[in-house]
């Protein structure tokens, strides 16, 4: 029932009493903040101490619709609001990490309501980090479910997944320019590095070369991995790389392979430096002070695209410079 302690019963008992007709809002335990003590802190087994963090899906639906709406109204009456997380690129690193973890796990639970082995509804356990296929369902007649291989051996649970993507700063063969692209929905003059999904059986380097060629027609030779960043939309790990184009025809832009980009251009290193200095912002935010209308705009420092560009134009990353963010 709404308002009850979700952990008052053991998971073994919850699985035995599972009823697929009852909707339970998804709650995820994110961990303990050991830096916070006092009345906020939780102590468990004399070893684990800190303030607990949770993520709760308050999407109004099914039997929890009215309760969710009431909770949202309560927060909004206090001057708080529910922000569009994907566009919020101004969170500080600790806050962004907490948000990303919660967003990722809530989304994974929402996308996996059925067992991949038998197709029956699953149940979220282990604080939202695993999903099990119960052996019985009180809503079914008879309650005993059909056999499922996921209830035996080492494959008895469904775990959260992470999908690798590649994101890359592309440098010209002579090292003097950087390739950027833009999508139609972005604000005017706003460009970023190219990105795409890693395909099955591809290495990171192969994925970088393929995605760049598909989106821009540019052929790459050298590819160097720089850094990574979680991106929970829905469950991605962005692998940041820097690639260098092949001279001659390999540097001709052609957008006909894939219609994903509205435009792609080569920019000088100085244009990139100036944009990093005054033209960075989130997609819905204004640029920094000193920006001149019509100038290049780029993602903010919190985005890995920004860090890749900084590494290329300010640290000489491809030439063995400082690779630190």
C-alpha positions in Angstrom: 0.0 0.0 0.0 1.0 3.6 -0.6 2.9 5.1 2.4 4.1 1.7 3.8 7.8 1.0 4.5 8.9 -0.8 1.2 11.6 -2.7 3.1 9.5 -4.0 6.0 9.3 -7.4 4.4 12.2 -9.5 3.3 12.7 -10.0 -0.5 12.0 -13.7 0.0 8.6 -12.9 1.4 7.9 -10.3 -1.2 8.7 -12.8 -4.0 6.4 -15.4 -2.4 3.5 -12.9 -2.2 4.1 -11.3 -5.6 0.9 -10.0 -7.3 1.3 -8.6 -10.8 -2.0 -6.8 -10.5 -0.7 -4.4 -7.8 1.3 -1.5 -9.1 4.2 -0.5 -6.8 6.0 2.8 -7.7 9.6 2.1 -8.5 12.0 2.9 -5.7 15.8 2.6 -6.1 18.4 2.7 -3.3 21.4 4.7 -4.6 23.8 4.3 -1.7 25.1 6.0 1.4 26.9 9.4 1.5 29.6 8.7 4.1 30.4 12.4 4.3 27.0 13.2 5.9 26.6 12.2 9.6 24.2 13.2 12.4 20.5 12.9 12.1 20.7 12.3 8.4 22.9 9.3 8.7 22.0 5.6 8.7 24.1 3.0 10.5 24.0 -0.6 9.3 25.8 -3.6 10.8 28.3 -1.2 12.6 30.1 -0.9 9.3 28.1 1.1 6.8 27.3 4.6 7.8 26.0 7.7 5.9 23.0 9.5 4.6 20.9 7.2 2.4 19.9 8.4 -1.1 16.9 7.1 -3.1 15.3 7.7 -6.5 11.5 7.4 -6.8 9.5 7.3 -10.0 6.6 9.7 -9.4 5.1 9.3 -12.8 1.3 9.3 -12.3 0.0 5.9 -13.4 -2.3 3.1 -12.4 -3.2 2.9 -8.7 -0.6 5.4 -7.7 -1.8 8.1 -10.0 -3.5 10.3 -7.4 -0.8 9.9 -4.8 1.9 10.8 -7.4 0.0 13.9 -8.5 -0.4 15.0 -4.8 3.3 14.5 -4.1 4.3 16.5 -7.2 1.9 19.3 -6.2 3.4 19.4 -2.8 6.9 19.9 -4.1 5.8 22.5 -6.6 4.0 24.4 -3.9 7.3 24.7 -2.1 8.8 26.4 -5.2 10.5 23.3 -6.5 10.1 22.0 -10.1 10.7 18.9 -12.1 13.4 19.8 -14.6 14.1 18.2 -18.0 17.3 16.3 -17.0 18.7 15.8 -20.4 18.9 19.5 -21.0 20.2 20.3 -17.5 24.0 20.4 -18.0 24.8 22.8 -15.1 24.6 20.3 -12.2 27.8 20.0 -10.1 29.7 16.7 -10.5 28.4 15.0 -7.2 24.8 16.0 -8.0 25.1 14.9 -11.6 26.4 11.5 -10.5 23.5 11.0 -8.2 21.0 12.1 -10.8 22.6 9.9 -13.5 22.5 6.8 -11.3 18.9 7.3 -10.3 17.8 8.2 -13.9 19.6 5.2 -15.3 18.2 2.7 -12.9 14.6 4.0 -13.0 14.7 3.9 -16.8 16.1 0.3 -16.8 13.4 -1.0 -14.4 10.7 0.7 -16.5 12.0 -0.9 -19.7 12.2 -4.4 -18.3 8.8 -5.3 -16.9 8.9 -8.7 -18.5 11.2 -11.7 -18.2 13.5 -12.2 -21.3 13.4 -15.9 -20.7 9.6 -16.6 -20.4 7.8 -13.3 -21.0 6.1 -13.2 -17.6 6.1 -10.0 -15.5 9.3 -9.5 -13.4 9.7 -8.0 -9.9 12.3 -5.4 -8.8 14.5 -6.5 -6.0 17.9 -5.6 -4.3 16.9 -2.0 -3.9 16.0 -1.6 -7.6 19.3 -3.1 -8.9 18.0 -6.5 -10.1 14.8 -7.9 -11.4 13.6 -11.4 -10.7 11.0 -13.7 -12.3 8.8 -14.9 -9.4 7.7 -18.6 -9.3 4.2 -17.6 -8.3 1.7 -14.8 -9.0 -1.2 -14.2 -6.7 -3.1 -12.5 -9.6 -3.0 -15.6 -11.8 -5.1 -18.8 -11.7 -3.4 -21.0 -10.8 -0.8 -18.9 -9.0 2.0 -21.3 -9.9 3.8 -20.0 -12.9 5.3 -21.9 -15.8 8.9 -23.0 -15.4 11.6 -20.4 -16.3 15.3 -21.0 -16.7 16.1 -17.7 -15.1 15.1 -19.1 -11.7 17.9 -21.7 -11.8 21.7 -21.5 -11.8 23.8 -18.4 -12.1 21.4 -16.7 -14.6 18.5 -16.3 -12.1 18.3 -12.5 -12.3 18.2 -9.6 -14.7 20.8 -6.9 -14.2 21.0 -3.3 -15.4 22.7 -2.8 -18.7 25.0 -0.2 -20.1 25.2 0.4 -23.8 28.6 1.8 -25.1 28.6 4.8 -27.4 31.5 6.6 -29.0 31.9 10.4 -29.2 34.8 11.9 -31.0 36.7 15.1 -31.8 37.9 14.9 -35.4 41.1 16.7 -36.2 42.3 17.4 -39.8 45.3 15.7 -41.2 47.5 18.8 -40.7 46.2 19.3 -37.1 44.9 22.8 -37.8 41.1 22.2 -37.9 38.4 20.3 -36.0 35.2 18.8 -37.5 31.9 19.6 -35.8 28.4 18.7 -36.7 24.9 20.0 -35.7 21.4 18.6 -35.6 18.4 20.5 -36.8 16.8 20.8 -33.4 19.8 22.6 -31.9 19.9 26.4 -31.4 21.5 28.5 -34.2 25.3 28.3 -34.4 25.4 25.4 -31.9 27.7 22.6 -32.9 29.3 19.6 -31.2 31.4 16.6 -31.7 30.0 13.6 -33.6 28.7 10.5 -31.7 27.1 7.2 -32.3 26.5 3.7 -31.0 29.0 0.9 -30.8 27.9 -1.9 -33.0 28.2 -5.6 -32.2 31.7 -7.0 -32.8 33.3 -3.6 -33.3 36.2 -2.2 -31.5 36.0 1.4 -30.2 38.4 2.5 -32.9 36.4 0.9 -35.6 33.2 2.4 -34.3 34.7 5.9 -34.3 35.8 5.5 -37.9 32.5 4.1 -39.1 30.3 6.7 -37.3 32.4 9.6 -38.6 32.3 8.3 -42.1 28.5 7.6 -42.0 27.6 11.0 -40.5 30.1 13.3 -42.3 31.9 11.3 -45.1 35.2 12.0 -43.5 37.7 9.1 -43.5 39.8 8.7 -40.3 43.2 7.1 -39.8 44.6 7.5 -36.3 42.1 7.1 -33.3 43.1 7.6 -29.7 40.8 7.0 -26.7 40.7 10.0 -24.3 38.1 9.5 -21.5 34.6 8.3 -20.7 31.4 9.7 -19.3 28.1 8.0 -18.2 25.1 9.3 -20.1 21.9 7.8 -18.7 19.6 8.4 -21.7 18.7 5.7 -21.4 21.7 3.7 -20.4 24.9 4.8 -22.2 28.6 5.0 -21.4 30.1 7.5 -23.7 33.6 6.6 -24.8 35.4 9.8 -25.8 38.1 9.6 -28.5 40.1 11.9 -30.8 40.5 10.9 -34.4 42.6 12.3 -37.2 41.4 12.4 -40.8 43.1 11.0 -43.9 44.4 13.8 -46.1 43.1 14.6 -49.6 39.6 13.2 -50.5 39.4 11.8 -47.0 38.6 15.3 -45.7 35.7 16.1 -48.0 32.4 16.5 -46.1 29.5 14.4 -47.5 26.3 14.2 -45.5 24.5 11.8 -47.8 25.5 8.5 -46.1 23.3 9.2 -43.0 20.6 12.0 -42.7 21.2 12.5 -39.0 23.2 15.7 -39.3 21.8 19.0 -40.6 25.4 20.3 -41.2 29.0 19.6 -40.6 31.9 22.0 -40.9 35.6 22.3 -40.3 36.6 25.0 -37.7 40.0 26.4 -37.0 41.6 25.8 -33.6 41.3 29.5 -32.8 37.5 29.4 -33.5 37.2 26.4 -31.2 39.3 28.2 -28.4 37.1 31.3 -28.7 33.9 29.3 -28.5 35.2 27.4 -25.5 36.0 30.7 -23.8 32.7 32.6 -24.4 30.2 30.4 -26.4 29.5 27.4 -24.2 26.1 26.6 -22.7 23.4 24.0 -22.4 21.0 23.6 -25.3 18.4 25.9 -23.8 20.7 28.4 -22.1 22.3 31.6 -23.4 26.0 31.7 -24.1 28.6 33.2 -21.8 29.5 36.9 -21.4 31.6 38.2 -24.3 29.9 36.1 -26.9 29.2 37.8 -30.2 26.0 36.9 -32.1 26.8 34.5 -35.0 29.8 33.0 -33.3 30.3 29.3 -32.8 28.5 27.8 -29.7 29.6 24.6 -28.0 28.5 22.3 -25.1 29.4 23.3 -21.5 32.3 22.0 -19.4 30.2 19.2 -17.9 29.8 17.6 -21.4 32.5 15.2 -22.6 32.3 16.9 -26.0 33.7 20.0 -24.3 36.5 18.1 -22.7 37.5 16.4 -26.0 37.7 19.8 -27.7 39.7 21.3 -24.9 42.1 18.4 -25.1 42.6 18.9 -28.8 43.0 22.7 -28.9 44.5 23.5 -25.5 46.6 20.5 -24.5 47.9 19.0 -27.7 46.3 15.6 -26.9 47.1 13.9 -30.2 50.7 15.1 -30.1 51.3 13.6 -26.7 50.3 16.6 -24.6 48.5 16.6 -21.2 45.5 14.1 -21.5 43.9 15.1 -18.2 40.5 16.7 -18.1 
